Amino acid sequence: MNSETEGRHSADYIELDQFLKLAEVVSSGGEAKRLIQSGAVQVNGAVETRRGRKLRAGDSVLVNGEEFVIASDEEPGDDDQSEDPSLVV
């Protein structure tokens, strides 16, 4: 992961705009901003217009009819503290 992304989130969350780029829903931050502000993105069943919305493990993101669930990188019983939330399609 690059330093720009690492600087924008900590071990327990990822911001919505960065998540959309990571999930390859959009290709740029500007595209993410426009998509989010258009009202086309839902988080946990509610329209979300804040691109900096913090997503945590268990949150659900619905965009373009596709649902993504935020999951932790940690495996059950894994003692290593993971730094990045991941996505499950």
C-alpha positions in Angstrom: 0.0 0.0 0.0 1.4 3.4 -0.8 2.2 6.1 1.8 -0.7 8.4 0.6 -3.3 5.7 1.4 -1.5 4.8 4.7 -1.7 8.4 5.8 -5.4 8.6 5.2 -6.6 5.7 7.4 -5.5 3.8 10.5 -5.7 0.2 11.5 -9.4 0.3 12.3 -11.0 2.2 9.4 -10.8 3.3 5.8 -12.4 6.4 4.4 -15.2 5.9 1.9 -13.5 7.6 -1.1 -10.4 5.5 -0.6 -12.4 2.3 -0.3 -14.2 3.0 -3.6 -10.8 3.3 -5.3 -9.5 0.2 -3.5 -12.6 -1.7 -4.6 -12.0 -0.4 -8.2 -15.5 1.1 -8.3 -13.8 4.4 -9.4 -10.4 5.2 -10.7 -9.7 8.5 -9.1 -10.5 10.6 -6.0 -12.4 13.1 -8.1 -14.6 10.4 -9.5 -15.2 9.0 -6.0 -16.2 12.5 -4.8 -18.7 13.0 -7.6 -20.2 9.5 -7.2 -20.6 10.0 -3.4 -22.0 13.5 -3.7 -24.6 12.3 -6.3 -26.2 10.2 -3.6 -25.4 6.9 -5.4 -23.6 5.4 -2.5 -25.2 3.8 0.6 -23.5 2.8 3.8 -25.4 0.5 6.1 -28.6 1.1 4.2 -28.5 4.9 4.2 -27.4 7.3 1.5 -23.9 8.7 2.4 -22.6 11.9 0.9 -19.5 12.4 3.0 -16.4 11.1 1.1 -14.4 11.0 4.4 -17.0 8.6 6.1 -15.0 6.2 8.1 -15.8 2.6 7.3 -15.1 -0.1 9.8 -15.2 -3.9 9.8 -18.8 -5.1 9.3 -20.0 -1.9 7.4 -21.9 -2.5 4.2 -21.4 -0.3 1.1 -23.9 -0.5 -1.8 -23.0 1.2 -5.0 -24.2 0.6 -8.6 -26.3 -2.4 -7.4 -23.2 -4.1 -5.9 -22.7 -4.7 -2.2 -19.3 -4.7 -0.5 -18.8 -5.6 3.2 -15.8 -4.3 5.0 -13.8 -7.1 6.7 -10.7 -7.1 8.8 -7.5 -8.6 7.4 -7.1 -10.5 10.6 -7.6 -14.2 10.5 -9.3 -15.8 13.5 -6.6 -16.5 16.1 -4.1 -14.3 14.3 -2.0 -12.5 16.9 -0.5 -10.1 14.3 -2.2 -6.7 14.3 -3.3 -6.0 10.7 -3.1 -2.4 9.4 -5.6 -2.4 6.6 -9.3 -3.2 6.4 -10.1 -5.2 3.3 -13.2 -5.8 1.2 -15.4 -8.8 0.7 -17.6 -8.9 -2.4 
